[in-house]
Amino acid sequence: MVSAGYLRGKIVVMDRRDYTDSANVADIEALQKMWASYKTKSFVVVGSHTGSGDAKGVEKALARLGVTYPVYANAGVLRDGEMVDSPELSVFDSTGTRRIYGGQDVHRVAGVVGSAIFSTRMPTTAKQWRYLLDWEMENLPGQAFIRLKDLDVQDKVIAEMKAKYPDSLHKYAQTLKKWREDNEIKKLAKLVELSRLVKDRDPHAKTKEKITKSVIEKAIEKYESLKQSKNPNVVQEAKNAIADLQFSAASLDE
């Protein structure tokens, strides 16, 4: 199951189509390839089966196609108060506030997703930094703390912010100073960094450099207490990062 909370901070592709229609095979295979390529990043594919038929028939079709991303039955999308059930691909940015693609061209989606993931991880302009920081500070404090520390050494971006967004830059400096003294936020940031490290690990690394399932499971135990925080955003982000660790652990041997 994929909760709405788990999608926060991730590039999301929503695919609505009849997963049992043979005419869709090429597109579904392209989506699965995209998922396999980017699943270790902050990225999720969510399918919605719009066709009729029994659940077992859909499950067999998904197994035959090798689909490993989640697919739901008739999960229509609400837009402007109306339920949209027609076949369509949509791409949402990491804040979930912008739909950056809508259409049926799966190859166009691949290009949009790659660009969006890169700009989220490595923003290049003050405008991009400000857009992401303002949203993450409100919703993903662990990720925001990491980004604020990264901003601290981005001389070119800081100079641009001084010229264009001086009030925002002052707010970021004050927030970073406060969070450096907040043990809970620092612990959350370490969890988020670990989750990113595990997802970005090299599966071909030498044995001694590999991250094992037992190491990940011990780390999960260490950070479980964050789920008891009085800050709901800390709780949700901790759940997200731990879910990512659990997903990674499930694919590893001891």
C-alpha positions in Angstrom: 0.0 0.0 0.0 1.2 3.5 -0.8 -0.2 6.2 1.5 -0.5 9.9 0.5 2.0 10.7 3.3 4.6 8.4 1.7 4.4 10.3 -1.5 5.5 13.6 0.1 8.9 14.7 -1.1 8.9 12.4 -4.1 8.4 12.8 -7.8 5.2 10.9 -8.5 4.0 9.4 -11.8 0.3 8.4 -11.8 -0.7 6.1 -14.6 -4.4 5.4 -15.3 -5.1 2.7 -17.9 -6.6 -0.8 -18.4 -3.8 -3.0 -17.3 -5.4 -6.0 -18.9 -5.5 -4.5 -22.4 -2.8 -5.9 -24.7 -2.6 -2.5 -26.5 -1.0 -1.0 -23.4 1.8 -3.5 -23.0 4.6 -1.4 -24.5 3.7 1.6 -22.3 3.5 -0.5 -19.2 6.8 -2.1 -19.9 8.3 1.4 -20.4 6.9 2.5 -17.0 8.3 -0.6 -15.3 11.7 0.1 -16.8 11.4 3.7 -15.5 10.5 2.4 -12.1 13.5 0.0 -12.1 15.8 2.9 -13.1 14.7 5.5 -10.6 13.2 3.5 -7.7 16.3 4.2 -5.5 15.7 7.9 -5.9 12.8 10.0 -4.4 10.4 8.7 -7.0 7.2 6.6 -7.1 5.0 5.2 -9.8 1.4 4.6 -8.9 -0.9 2.7 -11.4 -4.6 2.8 -11.5 -6.4 0.0 -13.4 -9.5 1.6 -15.1 -10.7 -1.5 -16.8 -13.4 -4.0 -15.7 -12.7 -7.6 -14.7 -12.0 -9.6 -11.6 -9.1 -8.8 -9.3 -7.4 -12.1 -10.0 -7.4 -11.4 -13.7 -5.7 -8.1 -13.1 -3.1 -9.7 -10.7 -2.3 -12.3 -13.4 -1.8 -9.5 -16.0 0.5 -7.6 -13.7 2.5 -10.7 -12.9 2.8 -11.6 -16.6 4.0 -8.0 -17.4 6.5 -8.0 -14.5 5.0 -4.9 -12.9 6.4 -4.3 -9.4 5.1 -0.8 -8.7 1.7 -0.5 -6.9 -1.4 -0.7 -9.0 -4.9 0.1 -7.6 -8.3 -0.7 -8.9 -10.3 2.2 -10.4 -8.5 4.9 -8.3 -9.8 7.9 -10.1 -8.2 11.3 -9.6 -10.2 14.3 -8.4 -9.5 17.4 -10.4 -11.5 20.6 -10.1 -14.2 18.7 -8.1 -14.6 16.1 -10.9 -13.5 12.5 -10.9 -11.2 11.8 -13.8 -11.1 8.1 -14.9 -9.9 8.4 -18.5 -6.5 6.9 -19.5 -3.8 9.4 -18.7 -0.2 9.8 -17.4 0.5 12.6 -14.8 3.7 13.7 -13.2 3.8 15.7 -10.0 6.8 17.5 -8.5 8.3 16.6 -5.2 6.1 19.1 -3.3 2.9 17.5 -4.8 1.7 21.1 -5.6 2.5 21.2 -9.3 1.4 18.8 -12.1 4.4 19.1 -14.4 3.1 16.8 -17.1 -0.3 15.5 -18.2 -0.8 13.4 -21.4 -0.2 9.9 -22.8 3.4 10.0 -24.1 5.3 7.7 -21.8 8.6 8.7 -23.4 8.0 12.3 -22.6 7.3 11.3 -19.0 10.7 9.6 -18.8 12.4 12.9 -19.8 10.3 15.0 -17.4 11.0 12.6 -14.5 14.7 12.5 -15.0 14.9 16.3 -15.1 12.6 16.7 -12.0 14.7 14.2 -9.9 17.9 16.0 -10.8 16.6 19.5 -10.1 15.2 18.3 -6.8 18.4 16.7 -5.6 20.7 19.4 -7.1 18.9 22.7 -7.6 21.0 25.2 -9.5 19.2 28.6 -9.1 18.1 30.6 -6.0 14.5 30.4 -7.2 14.7 26.5 -7.2 16.4 26.5 -3.7 13.7 28.9 -2.3 10.8 26.9 -3.8 12.0 23.6 -2.3 13.2 25.0 1.0 10.0 26.9 1.7 8.0 23.7 1.2 10.4 21.3 2.9 10.8 23.5 6.0 7.0 23.3 6.5 6.6 19.6 5.6 9.9 17.7 5.7 12.1 19.2 8.4 14.8 16.5 8.2 15.3 17.0 4.5 15.1 20.8 4.9 17.9 20.7 7.6 20.1 18.7 5.1 19.3 21.2 2.4 20.0 24.2 4.6 23.4 22.8 5.5 24.1 22.3 1.8 23.0 25.9 1.1 25.5 27.1 3.6 28.4 26.4 1.2 26.6 27.4 -2.0 28.3 30.8 -2.4 26.9 31.6 -5.8 23.3 30.7 -4.7 23.7 32.7 -1.5 24.9 35.8 -3.5 21.8 35.5 -5.8 19.5 35.1 -2.8 21.0 38.2 -1.1 20.1 40.1 -4.2 16.6 38.6 -4.9 15.3 37.1 -1.6 17.1 38.7 1.4 14.2 38.1 3.7 14.1 34.4 2.8 17.9 34.1 3.3 17.6 35.6 6.7 14.8 33.2 7.6 16.9 30.2 6.4 19.9 31.3 8.5 17.7 31.7 11.6 16.1 28.3 11.1 19.4 26.6 10.5 20.8 28.1 13.7 17.7 26.9 15.7 17.8 23.4 14.2 21.5 22.9 14.9 20.4 23.0 18.6 17.4 20.7 18.1 18.4 17.1 18.9 15.2 15.7 17.4 15.6 17.4 14.1 19.3 16.4 13.9 18.3 12.8 14.6 15.6 12.9 11.9 18.1 14.4 9.4 20.5 11.5 10.2 17.7 9.0 9.5 16.9 10.8 6.2 20.6 10.8 5.2 20.8 7.0 6.0 17.8 6.3 4.0 19.3 8.2 1.0 22.6 6.4 1.5 21.0 3.0 1.5 18.8 3.8 -1.6 21.9 5.1 -3.5 24.2 2.3 -2.5 26.2 0.5 -5.1 24.9 -3.1 -5.4 28.2 -4.2 -6.9 30.4 -2.8 -4.0 32.8 -5.1 -2.3 31.3 -7.3 0.4 32.9 -5.3 3.3 31.4 -2.1 1.9 27.9 -3.4 1.4 25.0 -2.5 3.7 23.4 -5.6 5.0 19.8 -6.3 6.0 20.7 -6.7 9.7 22.5 -3.3 9.7 19.4 -1.7 8.2 17.1 -3.4 10.7 19.2 -2.2 13.6 19.1 1.3 12.2 15.3 1.1 12.0 15.1 0.2 15.7 17.4 3.1 16.5 15.1 5.6 14.9 11.7 4.1 15.7 11.3 6.5 18.6 10.9 9.4 16.1 7.4 8.1 15.4 6.5 9.2 18.9 7.4 12.8 18.3 4.8 15.6 19.2 5.6 17.1 15.8 3.4 15.4 13.1 5.8 16.4 10.3 8.6 14.7 12.2 6.5 11.6 12.6 5.5 11.5 8.9 9.0 12.0 7.6 10.4 9.4 10.0 7.7 6.9 8.7 8.6 7.7 5.1 12.4 7.2 5.7 11.8 4.0 7.7 9.5 2.7 5.0 12.2 3.4 2.4 14.7 1.5 4.6 12.3 -1.4 4.9 11.8 -1.5 1.2 15.6 -1.6 0.7 16.1 -4.3 3.4 13.5 -6.5 1.7 15.7 -6.8 -1.4 18.9 -7.7 0.6 20.3 -10.9 1.9 21.7 -11.1 5.4 
